[in-house]
């Protein structure tokens, strides 16, 4: 199997009554192939705000839209992975529940890793996620690729711009650590 080369923005089609509301920051999708297995990475960055309830509609809409895409037959959706900044505050709150409500499964190995370079207070945040769809019993919907149970983050602070403050580094690179998850194919 060879990747189709799919890459683009996720733009919602218009509704019968006119233009559809779009996501606050345009999600992107790109297809890759490794070892004869195609997989599609989609990214999202949910708009931040001091009021978590205001983030709920966008997280809910994104999770529902991605599930509808995952369920369409033969529509560039084999091995669909979702990643990005969902601005989730914690597990078991309404935002996290909306994120997982359609069957998205984030690996538990990421539950305790730091997400932001400013998280030195020891508190866990769940802003960033890597997830894929599963059945209600936990059976992964990924085809020809298996999560190995290994995931984490990369602390780039000791390696890059060591002469800058964390705040300065956040503007040059990011205030979030990159996350990773390992799959076998």
Protein Blocks (a to p, Z undefined) as FASTA:
>chain_A
ZZehiacdddddddfkbccdddfbacddddddeehiacddddddddddfblklmmmmmmm
mmmmmmmmmmpghihpghiacedjehpabghiaklmmmmmnopacdfklmmgcfbfklmn
opacfkbacdddddfkopafbehiacehiacdddfklmgoklbcfklmmmmmomcdcddd
dddZZ
